[in-house]
């Protein structure tokens, strides 16, 4: 997990809602967010954080980072990782801290094992259509890697001493391999995919993969 993601944490009672940043296989919260989470004043949170570092419970350099810009300052805001959040939670004896730790641990496990984490309830409620559309787009981009895998097979085949791109056996071989890969991915052959996906009522006949740069034109590579 190198790039950052934002997930929404909501407690069991539904009265606490926080945008949580996930980055570098941990979660990051500001002091303001911890104040909301634990129901304490920001000054209290700051005091506990200072004590955590003063008592060498955690190393400041690895548990704090400046990210983004807050609404009240032109400087990046300090964000603290899950270890700090847990330590502060123990010090303020907050039940909310325990709930958050369980939630964060589950989300992090999803990221590490699956490579993604979803807020299912948020998507089901229909209030996150922009994020849903973004998710669909990212899935399409990931599926493009299937084409790169097929290209690797073609590259290996072309190193053959007797390789001839126009030979009937070569053409037949590529057709067979492509159909096998497509079937493994979609349970359809190339011809079946075209038949089932082409829709004259949709823009570009329903094409799913296309160069989106300005003034781009449909190329042969877009439909191969």
N, C-alpha and C positions, 0 to 999 in steps of 0.2 A: 504494500500500500504506500505508494510514493506521493501521489496527488491527494489533495484534501477533498473530503466529502462532508456534506452537512446533513445530519439526521435530526429529527425532532423527537425530543424526550418529553413524555408526559407521564406524571405519576399516576398511581392507581386511583387516587381520588379525583383526578382530572383538574385540579386547581393549580398545578404547576406545569408550565410548558416552556421548554428551553431549546434553542437551536444549538446542537452539539456538533463540534468539528471533529472529524475523524481523520487522523493523519499520522504517518509513521507508526502504525499498529498500536495506537492509543487514542484516547479522547482528550480534547483540550477545552477548558472552560476559563472564562475571565472571573475576576473577583466579583463583579456585578452578578454574573450568572450563579456563582456559588452562594451569594447572599440570597438570591431568590430560591435556590434549591434547598438551602438549609433554614430559610426563614430567619436569618440573622442580619445584623447591620454589616455593611461593607467594612467598616472599621474593625469589627470583630473578626471577620474573615481574614483581613490583612494581618491582624495581630497573631492569629493562629499560624498563618503561613510563615511569618517571620520566625516564630518559635520552632516550626518544623525544620527550617534551615539552620537556626542557631543551635539546635540540639543535634545537628548532623543526622537527622532521621532520613533526609533525602539530600541529593546533590543538586544545587540550584541550577548549574549549567545544563544538566540533562533533563530537568523537569519543568523548565519554564522557557517560553519563547515569545517573541513579539510577532504578532500576526495582524495584518489588516489595519484599518483605521476605525476608531470608535466614533460615535455620534457627537461626542463632546470634546474630542481632542484631534489635533492634526498629526499626532504621533501614533505609531503602531501600538496596539494594546497588548499587555502581558496576558498570555494564556498559560494555564497550568495543566499538566497532564493528569491522568487518572490516579497516579500514586498520590499526588498532592490532594486531589479531591477526596480520596479515601482517608488520608491522614487527617484532614480538616474535619471530615465527617465523624471520625472517632472522637475528636477533641470536643466537638459541639454536641456529641451524643445524639445524633440525628437519625431517626428512622428513615427519613428521606434519603440519607446517604447510603444506607443499605440497599434500598430499592434501586437507586441509581447505579450502584456498583454492580448489582445483578444484571440490570438492563445493559450497561456498557459492556460487561464481560460477554454477554450473549451476542451483542452486535459485533464485537471484535472477533469472536470465534467464527462468525459468519464470514467476515472479511478474510480472515486468514485461510479458512478451509475452502470457501466457495469463491472468494474474490469479489464478493459484493454483499451488501446488506440492504434489505428493503423494509420500509415501514408499511406493512400490509394494510393496516386499518386506514392509513392516510390515503392510500390509493383506492381502496374500496369505497371510501366515502365520496369520491368524485371531486374532491377539493384540490387535487394536485395534477390537473390535466397537463400543465406545462411540463412538469417533471416526468409525467407518464410518457409524453411525446419525446422528451429528451432520452428517456430510457429506451424507447423503441429505436431511436436513431443510433444510440450507442451499440445496441445489439446487432443492428445491421452492419455497423462498421466492424464489429468483432467477426461477423460471419464472412467478411471479405478475406479474412486470413485463410479460409478454406481454399480460395483461389490461389493464394500464394503456395499452399501445400501442393496443389496440383501442378503448379509451375515448377516446383522442385523435382517432381517426378519427370516432367518433360525435359528438364535440364539434364538429369542423369541419363535419360534415354538418348539424348542427342550426342552424348560423348561416345556412343558406339562407333566402332571403326567403319562399319558399313551403313551408317545412318543416311537415309535419304528421305527428306521431308515429303517428297511427292510420291513415294512408293506406296502402293495400295495396302501393304501389310502394316506400314507405319501409321497410315491414316486410320486403319481399322483398330490398331492397338490403342491409339489415343481415344477413339470413340468408346471402346470397351472400358478403359480405365476411368474415363470421365463419368460414364454411366454408373460404374460401381461406386465411385466416390459420392455422386449425387444420391444414389440409392441409400448409401450408408447414412447420409445426412438427413435426407428428406423422405425416404421411402418412395421416391419417384425417379424415373429415368429423365434424361434431358427433354425428350419429346413430350413426356407426360407433364413436366413442369411448365413448358411453353403452353400446352393445351389448357392447363388448369389455371394459369396465372394471367394470361393475356385477356384484357378486358377493354373493349373499345370505348366503354363509357368513362374510363379513367384517363387522366393526363398521362401521355406517353405510354398508353396501353397498360398502365399499372406497373411500369418498370420500377424495380426496387433499388438498383445500384446505378448511380449516374454521377459523373463529374459535376459538382455543384458550383464550380468557379464561374465568375462573371463571364457572360457571353460564350459559355461552353456549348459545343454542339455534340449531338449524339454521334459516337464513333463506333466502329465495328467492334472495338474491344469492350464496349459497354454491353453488348448483346451476345458476346461469345461465352 
